[in-house]
Amino acid sequence: MGSRFVGTLTEVAASPREIFQRALLANAYAIIIAHNHPSGNLRPSVQDKQFTKRLYCLGQDLNLPLLDALIVTKDGYWSMQENGQLLGGEIDEATDFV
């Protein structure tokens, strides 16, 4: 039940509406999102943080919580949950966490 969005080398336009629509149709309890950084940089960008915060807040409103947001590269991954960025939706969009 994954959503797949295709973008350019530097960005993708993912739709929160489509993400939650598919999760609701699947009667999901919660969601986890993941995307890759082909550059190999595990640091969440400001846009990553803004989008994650938006999904987190929408998930709270829909009673369909966002449990984690992952960034993957060929060498590893970054978990916003594991790194304390998803606690209560308090995602500081300007802070560099790595």
RAHUBEL-V679304 format. One record per run of one state. SS is the DSSP state (alpha for helix, beta for strand, coil for the rest). FROM is the first residue (numbers start at 1). TO is the last residue. Records with the same first field share a line. If there is no record, write none. Layout:
SS: FROM-TO + FROM-TO
This chain:
coil: 1-15 + 26-29 + 37-45 + 63-64 + 74-75 + 80-86 + 90-98
alpha: 16-25 + 46-62 + 87-89
beta: 30-36 + 65-73 + 76-79
